[in-house]
Amino acid sequence: MEIVEEYYDEGLSGKNIKGRQEFMRMLNDIEDGKDGVDFVLVFKLSRFGRNAADVLSSLQIMQDYGVNLICVKDGIDGSKEAGKW
């Protein structure tokens, strides 16, 4: 894997995506096909989001563009059959 971009919403809660400018930029970059991203890598799912509706909505956008989520600590790998949502 090659890291092509890093997105930080430092000091902001993952409670919802509202106000998380970097998170929204990441989703926009995915939709725009920037850098041909295949994966989003986070340490824990709670760093991706804590609001179930936001997480599912964001995952749907990513899935629509063929981008998989990998959560290191939680053992989630959307690219593997066992790690699918």
C-alpha positions as protocol buffer text, in pm:
chain_id: "A"
residue {
  index: 1
  type: MET
  ca { x: 0 y: 0 z: 0 }
}
residue {
  index: 2
  type: GLU
  ca { x: 103 y: 355 z: -64 }
}
residue {
  index: 3
  type: ILE
  ca { x: -29 y: 638 z: 152 }
}
residue {
  index: 4
  type: VAL
  ca { x: -150 y: 906 z: -86 }
}
residue {
  index: 5
  type: GLU
  ca { x: -319 y: 1143 z: 159 }
}
residue {
  index: 6
  type: GLU
  ca { x: -375 y: 1190 z: 530 }
}
residue {
  index: 7
  type: TYR
  ca { x: -686 y: 1352 z: 677 }
}
residue {
  index: 8
  type: TYR
  ca { x: -693 y: 1489 z: 1031 }
}
residue {
  index: 9
  type: ASP
  ca { x: -986 y: 1642 z: 1217 }
}
residue {
  index: 10
  type: GLU
  ca { x: -781 y: 1703 z: 1529 }
}
residue {
  index: 11
  type: GLY
  ca { x: -974 y: 1798 z: 1837 }
}
residue {
  index: 12
  type: LEU
  ca { x: -1311 y: 1716 z: 1680 }
}
residue {
  index: 13
  type: SER
  ca { x: -1538 y: 1439 z: 1799 }
}
residue {
  index: 14
  type: GLY
  ca { x: -1637 y: 1151 z: 1575 }
}
residue {
  index: 15
  type: LYS
  ca { x: -1989 y: 1193 z: 1713 }
}
residue {
  index: 16
  type: ASN
  ca { x: -2105 y: 1314 z: 1371 }
}
residue {
  index: 17
  type: ILE
  ca { x: -1951 y: 1425 z: 1044 }
}
residue {
  index: 18
  type: LYS
  ca { x: -2095 y: 1774 z: 1065 }
}
residue {
  index: 19
  type: GLY
  ca { x: -1808 y: 2018 z: 1102 }
}
residue {
  index: 20
  type: ARG
  ca { x: -1543 y: 1756 z: 1020 }
}
residue {
  index: 21
  type: GLN
  ca { x: -1395 y: 1935 z: 719 }
}
residue {
  index: 22
  type: GLU
  ca { x: -1115 y: 1685 z: 662 }
}
residue {
  index: 23
  type: PHE
  ca { x: -1356 y: 1392 z: 676 }
}
residue {
  index: 24
  type: MET
  ca { x: -1577 y: 1562 z: 418 }
}
residue {
  index: 25
  type: ARG
  ca { x: -1270 y: 1639 z: 204 }
}
residue {
  index: 26
  type: MET
  ca { x: -1180 y: 1269 z: 217 }
}
residue {
  index: 27
  type: LEU
  ca { x: -1528 y: 1168 z: 96 }
}
residue {
  index: 28
  type: ASN
  ca { x: -1514 y: 1433 z: -177 }
}
residue {
  index: 29
  type: ASP
  ca { x: -1172 y: 1309 z: -288 }
}
residue {
  index: 30
  type: ILE
  ca { x: -1311 y: 956 z: -307 }
}
residue {
  index: 31
  type: GLU
  ca { x: -1608 y: 1073 z: -515 }
}
residue {
  index: 32
  type: ASP
  ca { x: -1374 y: 1270 z: -743 }
}
residue {
  index: 33
  type: GLY
  ca { x: -1150 y: 966 z: -791 }
}
residue {
  index: 34
  type: LYS
  ca { x: -849 y: 1156 z: -660 }
}
residue {
  index: 35
  type: ASP
  ca { x: -533 y: 942 z: -650 }
}
residue {
  index: 36
  type: GLY
  ca { x: -724 y: 622 z: -731 }
}
residue {
  index: 37
  type: VAL
  ca { x: -781 y: 542 z: -363 }
}
residue {
  index: 38
  type: ASP
  ca { x: -866 y: 179 z: -286 }
}
residue {
  index: 39
  type: PHE
  ca { x: -861 y: 187 z: 96 }
}
residue {
  index: 40
  type: VAL
  ca { x: -922 y: 417 z: 390 }
}
residue {
  index: 41
  type: LEU
  ca { x: -712 y: 310 z: 686 }
}
residue {
  index: 42
  type: VAL
  ca { x: -803 y: 407 z: 1043 }
}
residue {
  index: 43
  type: PHE
  ca { x: -674 y: 283 z: 1376 }
}
residue {
  index: 44
  type: LYS
  ca { x: -1021 y: 222 z: 1527 }
}
residue {
  index: 45
  type: LEU
  ca { x: -1372 y: 244 z: 1389 }
}
residue {
  index: 46
  type: SER
  ca { x: -1451 y: 508 z: 1652 }
}
residue {
  index: 47
  type: ARG
  ca { x: -1191 y: 733 z: 1483 }
}
residue {
  index: 48
  type: PHE
  ca { x: -1386 y: 699 z: 1158 }
}
residue {
  index: 49
  type: GLY
  ca { x: -1716 y: 783 z: 1325 }
}
residue {
  index: 50
  type: ARG
  ca { x: -1935 y: 717 z: 1625 }
}
residue {
  index: 51
  type: ASN
  ca { x: -2274 y: 794 z: 1480 }
}
residue {
  index: 52
  type: ALA
  ca { x: -2407 y: 475 z: 1319 }
}
residue {
  index: 53
  type: ALA
  ca { x: -2605 y: 660 z: 1053 }
}
residue {
  index: 54
  type: ASP
  ca { x: -2300 y: 869 z: 952 }
}
residue {
  index: 55
  type: VAL
  ca { x: -2076 y: 562 z: 946 }
}
residue {
  index: 56
  type: LEU
  ca { x: -2317 y: 363 z: 729 }
}
residue {
  index: 57
  type: SER
  ca { x: -2377 y: 657 z: 496 }
}
residue {
  index: 58
  type: SER
  ca { x: -2003 y: 718 z: 457 }
}
residue {
  index: 59
  type: LEU
  ca { x: -1936 y: 348 z: 403 }
}
residue {
  index: 60
  type: GLN
  ca { x: -2203 y: 340 z: 133 }
}
residue {
  index: 61
  type: ILE
  ca { x: -2035 y: 629 z: -50 }
}
residue {
  index: 62
  type: MET
  ca { x: -1701 y: 452 z: -23 }
}
residue {
  index: 63
  type: GLN
  ca { x: -1847 y: 123 z: -143 }
}
residue {
  index: 64
  type: ASP
  ca { x: -2009 y: 298 z: -440 }
}
residue {
  index: 65
  type: TYR
  ca { x: -1660 y: 409 z: -546 }
}
residue {
  index: 66
  type: GLY
  ca { x: -1488 y: 79 z: -472 }
}
residue {
  index: 67
  type: VAL
  ca { x: -1307 y: 204 z: -162 }
}
residue {
  index: 68
  type: ASN
  ca { x: -1272 y: -29 z: 136 }
}
residue {
  index: 69
  type: LEU
  ca { x: -1234 y: 60 z: 502 }
}
residue {
  index: 70
  type: ILE
  ca { x: -963 y: -102 z: 713 }
}
residue {
  index: 71
  type: CYS
  ca { x: -974 y: -59 z: 1093 }
}
residue {
  index: 72
  type: VAL
  ca { x: -650 y: -189 z: 1239 }
}
residue {
  index: 73
  type: LYS
  ca { x: -747 y: -227 z: 1606 }
}
residue {
  index: 74
  type: ASP
  ca { x: -1094 y: -370 z: 1533 }
}
residue {
  index: 75
  type: GLY
  ca { x: -977 y: -624 z: 1276 }
}
residue {
  index: 76
  type: ILE
  ca { x: -1208 y: -489 z: 1007 }
}
residue {
  index: 77
  type: ASP
  ca { x: -1097 y: -517 z: 646 }
}
residue {
  index: 78
  type: GLY
  ca { x: -1371 y: -438 z: 397 }
}
residue {
  index: 79
  type: SER
  ca { x: -1164 y: -584 z: 114 }
}
residue {
  index: 80
  type: LYS
  ca { x: -1180 y: -934 z: 266 }
}
residue {
  index: 81
  type: GLU
  ca { x: -1494 y: -1145 z: 256 }
}
residue {
  index: 82
  type: ALA
  ca { x: -1488 y: -1198 z: 634 }
}
residue {
  index: 83
  type: GLY
  ca { x: -1447 y: -824 z: 694 }
}
residue {
  index: 84
  type: LYS
  ca { x: -1739 y: -708 z: 479 }
}
residue {
  index: 85
  type: TRP
  ca { x: -2016 y: -501 z: 632 }
}
